[in-house]
Amino acid sequence: MSTLEEQIDIDAPVLAAWEQLHRIHEYPRFVDGVRSAQPHGRNLAHLGVEIAGSEQDVETEITDRGRGRVMAWRTLDGPPLHGAVALRPLDGTHTRVQVRIEYDPGTLHEALGGPRGFALAGAVERTVRTDLELFRDLVEARTAAAARPPEPVVEAPGTVTVNGI
């Protein structure tokens, strides 16, 4: 079993990152290979993923340890993967996102094809790093948009409305 650990710091409060992490349907925006994602049941998510050039369905189980801001997950079918995402507040407006993924390189190679050995580990590391960067960009953009004051709307000459008032 191989373990990959990556982290990234984001310019957003921990709650903003925690909320984005739970928007399962938006995983295609920041998780490479995920084409669709739908939560169902209490702790399950159905993912449509592209593996080795073909579409496959993968069921995942997601469990929260909310007090510690940790979301753990594992695949129930498809390549056996499991891991966790931990969110650590650095201060009121900055968060460290830590990811830990455990996988069997041989099984992953059989499912995905591609390189073996160090090359496979490097490919997994690059993919996770890119996913973290996309997650950071999404959370930071949402946080910045929420912090911007609303723009006034001019309805008629001489009339300005702010927030519908």
Backbone hydrogen bonds in HBPLUS format (Angstrom, degrees):
<---DONOR---> <-ACCEPTOR-->    atom                        ^
c    i                          cat <-CA-CA->   ^        H-A-AA   ^      H-
h    n   atom  resd res      DA  || num        DHA   H-A  angle D-A-AA Bond
n    s   type  num  typ     dist DA aas  dist angle  dist       angle   num
A0002-SER N   A0103-TYR O   2.70 MM 101  5.36 177.5  1.70 165.2 164.7     1
A0103-TYR N   A0002-SER O   2.92 MM 101  5.36 156.5  1.97 148.7 156.4     2
A0004-LEU N   A0101-ILE O   2.80 MM  97  5.19 159.9  1.84 153.8 160.7     3
A0101-ILE N   A0004-LEU O   2.87 MM  97  5.19 158.1  1.92 149.3 156.6     4
A0006-GLU N   A0099-VAL O   2.96 MM  93  5.28 155.7  2.02 145.1 152.7     5
A0099-VAL N   A0006-GLU O   2.78 MM  93  5.28 172.9  1.78 160.1 162.1     6
A0008-ILE N   A0097-VAL O   2.91 MM  89  5.33 145.0  2.03 142.6 153.9     7
A0097-VAL N   A0008-ILE O   2.78 MM  89  5.33 176.8  1.78 164.6 164.7     8
A0010-ILE N   A0095-THR O   2.76 MM  85  5.33 162.7  1.79 159.4 165.5     9
A0095-THR N   A0010-ILE O   3.00 MM  85  5.33 159.0  2.05 146.6 153.3    10
A0016-ALA N   A0013-PRO O   3.09 MM   3  5.49 124.6  2.41 107.4 120.2    11
A0017-ALA N   A0013-PRO O   3.32 MM   4  6.75 158.5  2.37 152.7 158.4    12
A0018-TRP N   A0014-VAL O   2.86 MM   4  6.06 159.9  1.90 153.6 159.9    13
A0019-GLU N   A0015-LEU O   2.92 MM   4  6.07 160.1  1.96 149.2 153.6    14
A0020-GLN N   A0016-ALA O   3.10 MM   4  6.29 158.3  2.15 143.4 149.2    15
A0021-LEU N   A0017-ALA O   2.92 MM   4  6.11 157.0  1.97 150.1 156.7    16
A0022-HIS N   A0018-TRP O   3.28 MM   4  6.53 135.6  2.50 138.0 148.2    17
A0022-HIS N   A0019-GLU O   3.17 MM   3  5.27 133.7  2.39  96.9 109.0    18
A0023-ARG N   A0020-GLN O   3.03 MM   3  5.18 165.0  2.05 109.8 114.5    19
A0026-GLU N   A0023-ARG O   2.86 MM   3  5.59 160.3  1.90 122.8 129.6    20
A0027-TYR N   A0024-ILE O   2.95 MM   3  5.45 169.2  1.96 125.2 125.9    21
A0029-ARG N   A0026-GLU O   2.90 MM   3  5.58 157.1  1.95 122.1 129.4    22
A0030-PHE N   A0027-TYR O   2.96 MM   3  5.54 154.9  2.02 118.9 125.8    23
A0031-VAL N   A0027-TYR O   2.80 MM   4  5.53 142.7  1.94 173.4 173.6    24
A0034-VAL N   A0031-VAL O   3.17 MM   3  5.80 162.0  2.20 133.7 138.9    25
A0050-GLU N   A0033-GLY O   2.79 MM  17  5.07 153.6  1.86 143.4 152.5    26
A0035-ARG N   A0048-GLY O   2.67 MM  13  5.38 159.4  1.71 161.3 168.5    27
A0036-SER N   A0048-GLY O   3.19 MM  12  4.82 146.9  2.31 132.9 134.3    28
A0048-GLY N   A0036-SER O   2.84 MM  12  4.82 164.5  1.87 130.8 135.7    29
A0038-GLN N   A0046-HIS O   2.93 MM   8  5.25 157.4  1.98 146.6 154.1    30
A0046-HIS N   A0038-GLN O   2.81 MM   8  5.25 167.7  1.83 151.7 151.3    31
A0040-HIS N   A0044-LEU O   2.84 MM   4  5.32 166.6  1.86 137.0 137.5    32
A0044-LEU N   A0040-HIS O   3.20 MM   4  5.32 134.7  2.42 157.0 168.3    33
A0062-ILE N   A0043-ASN O   2.68 MM  19  5.07 166.8  1.70 152.0 156.4    34
A0045-ALA N   A0060-THR O   3.00 MM  15  5.26 148.2  2.11 142.7 145.9    35
A0060-THR N   A0045-ALA O   2.91 MM  15  5.26 156.0  1.97 156.1 162.3    36
A0047-LEU N   A0058-VAL O   2.81 MM  11  5.13 172.3  1.82 159.8 161.7    37
A0058-VAL N   A0047-LEU O   2.84 MM  11  5.13 160.3  1.87 154.1 159.5    38
A0049-VAL N   A0056-GLN O   2.81 MM   7  5.37 163.8  1.84 168.4 168.4    39
A0056-GLN N   A0049-VAL O   2.74 MM   7  5.37 157.2  1.79 160.7 167.9    40
A0051-ILE N   A0054-SER O   2.78 MM   3  5.38 160.1  1.82 163.1 156.7    41
A0054-SER N   A0051-ILE O   2.99 MM   3  5.38 166.9  2.01 117.6 121.8    42
A0076-LEU N   A0059-GLU O   2.73 MM  17  5.36 171.3  1.74 152.8 150.6    43
A0061-GLU N   A0074-ARG O   2.89 MM  13  5.49 162.3  1.92 161.5 167.1    44
A0074-ARG N   A0061-GLU O   3.02 MM  13  5.49 139.1  2.19 146.5 156.9    45
A0063-THR N   A0072-ALA O   2.79 MM   9  5.17 167.8  1.80 147.7 151.9    46
A0072-ALA N   A0063-THR O   2.71 MM   9  5.17 162.5  1.74 171.7 169.7    47
A0065-ARG N   A0070-VAL O   2.73 MM   5  5.10 154.6  1.79 167.2 168.4    48
A0068-GLY N   A0065-ARG O   2.96 MM   3  5.82 138.1  2.14 127.0 135.8    49
A0070-VAL N   A0065-ARG O   3.34 MM   5  5.10 160.3  2.38 113.9 119.4    50
A0069-ARG N   A0066-GLY O   2.84 MM   3  4.53 152.6  1.92  98.3 107.3    51
A0087-LEU N   A0069-ARG O   2.91 MM  18  5.45 157.4  1.96 157.7 165.3    52
A0071-MET N   A0085-VAL O   2.88 MM  14  5.25 162.4  1.91 152.8 156.6    53
A0085-VAL N   A0071-MET O   2.81 MM  14  5.25 154.0  1.87 146.2 154.9    54
A0073-TRP N   A0083-GLY O   2.94 MM  10  5.55 160.1  1.98 149.7 149.9    55
A0083-GLY N   A0073-TRP O   2.96 MM  10  5.55 160.3  1.99 148.2 151.1    56
A0075-THR N   A0081-LEU O   2.95 MM   6  5.58 159.2  2.00 157.4 159.5    57
A0082-HIS N   A0102-GLU O   3.23 MM  20  5.49 154.3  2.30 151.1 155.6    58
A0102-GLU N   A0082-HIS O   2.73 MM  20  5.49 168.2  1.74 175.4 178.6    59
A0084-ALA N   A0100-ARG O   2.85 MM  16  5.35 145.9  1.97 146.5 156.3    60
A0100-ARG N   A0084-ALA O   2.95 MM  16  5.35 156.3  2.00 157.1 161.2    61
A0086-ALA N   A0098-GLN O   2.79 MM  12  5.08 164.0  1.81 152.1 157.3    62
A0098-GLN N   A0086-ALA O   2.85 MM  12  5.08 171.2  1.85 157.5 160.2    63
A0088-ARG N   A0096-ARG O   2.86 MM   8  5.04 165.8  1.88 150.0 154.9    64
A0096-ARG N   A0088-ARG O   2.78 MM   8  5.04 170.3  1.79 149.4 152.4    65
A0090-LEU N   A0094-HIS O   2.83 MM   4  5.30 167.0  1.85 137.1 139.8    66
A0091-ASP N   A0094-HIS O   3.43 MM   3  5.41 155.6  2.50 138.1 134.8    67
A0108-LEU N   A0104-ASP O   2.91 MM   4  6.07 163.6  1.94 162.8 168.4    68
A0109-HIS N   A0105-PRO O   2.87 MM   4  6.00 155.1  1.93 146.6 153.1    69
A0110-GLU N   A0106-GLY O   3.01 MM   4  6.28 155.5  2.07 144.6 151.2    70
A0111-ALA N   A0107-THR O   3.01 MM   4  6.26 152.8  2.08 147.1 154.0    71
A0112-LEU N   A0108-LEU O   2.85 MM   4  5.94 159.7  1.89 153.1 158.8    72
A0113-GLY N   A0109-HIS O   2.60 MM   4  4.79 146.4  1.71 134.4 143.3    73
A0120-LEU N   A0116-ARG O   3.39 MM   4  4.85 151.5  2.47  96.0 100.9    74
A0120-LEU N   A0117-GLY O   3.09 MM   3  5.39 121.2  2.45 103.6 117.1    75
A0121-ALA N   A0117-GLY O   3.10 MM   4  6.47 166.0  2.12 155.9 159.4    76
A0122-GLY N   A0118-PHE O   2.85 MM   4  6.02 153.6  1.92 146.0 153.5    77
A0123-ALA N   A0119-ALA O   2.93 MM   4  6.16 150.5  2.02 142.9 150.7    78
A0124-VAL N   A0120-LEU O   2.93 MM   4  6.22 161.3  1.96 158.3 162.9    79
A0125-GLU N   A0121-ALA O   2.94 MM   4  6.11 161.1  1.97 146.8 152.5    80
A0126-ARG N   A0122-GLY O   2.91 MM   4  6.11 160.6  1.95 148.7 153.5    81
A0127-THR N   A0123-ALA O   3.00 MM   4  6.16 158.4  2.05 146.5 152.4    82
A0128-VAL N   A0124-VAL O   2.97 MM   4  6.19 166.0  1.99 155.5 158.7    83
A0129-ARG N   A0125-GLU O   2.94 MM   4  6.07 160.4  1.98 149.0 155.0    84
A0130-THR N   A0126-ARG O   2.97 MM   4  6.14 161.5  2.00 148.0 152.6    85
A0131-ASP N   A0127-THR O   2.91 MM   4  6.16 159.8  1.96 149.7 155.7    86
A0132-LEU N   A0128-VAL O   2.92 MM   4  6.16 157.9  1.97 151.2 156.6    87
A0133-GLU N   A0129-ARG O   3.01 MM   4  6.31 153.6  2.09 147.1 154.4    88
A0134-LEU N   A0130-THR O   2.93 MM   4  6.22 157.0  1.99 153.4 159.4    89
A0135-PHE N   A0131-ASP O   2.89 MM   4  6.12 156.1  1.95 148.5 155.6    90
A0136-ARG N   A0132-LEU O   2.87 MM   4  6.09 165.5  1.89 150.6 154.4    91
A0137-ASP N   A0133-GLU O   2.94 MM   4  6.16 164.3  1.97 147.9 152.0    92
A0138-LEU N   A0134-LEU O   2.96 MM   4  6.14 158.5  2.01 148.1 153.6    93
A0139-VAL N   A0135-PHE O   2.95 MM   4  6.19 170.9  1.96 161.8 163.3    94
A0140-GLU N   A0136-ARG O   2.86 MM   4  5.96 169.0  1.87 158.0 161.7    95
A0141-ALA N   A0137-ASP O   2.95 MM   4  5.99 155.6  2.01 142.4 149.3    96
A0142-ARG N   A0138-LEU O   3.03 MM   4  6.23 160.7  2.06 148.3 153.5    97
A0143-THR N   A0139-VAL O   2.90 MM   4  6.07 159.5  1.94 151.4 157.4    98
A0144-ALA N   A0140-GLU O   2.90 MM   4  6.03 161.1  1.94 147.8 152.9    99
A0145-ALA N   A0141-ALA O   2.94 MM   4  6.09 158.2  1.99 146.7 152.7   100
A0146-ALA N   A0142-ARG O   2.99 MM   4  6.16 154.5  2.05 146.2 152.8   101
A0147-ALA N   A0143-THR O   3.10 MM   4  6.27 137.8  2.29 140.3 151.3   102
A0148-ARG N   A0144-ALA O   3.15 MM   4  6.34 128.9  2.43 142.7 154.6   103
A0153-VAL N   A0161-THR O   2.86 MM   8  5.23 173.8  1.86 160.9 161.9   104
A0161-THR N   A0153-VAL O   2.91 MM   8  5.23 165.5  1.93 150.1 155.0   105
A0159-THR N   A0156-ALA O   2.83 MM   3  5.26 165.0  1.86 146.5 144.5   106
A0165-ILE N   A0162-VAL O   3.08 MM   3  5.51 162.0  2.11 114.4 120.2   107
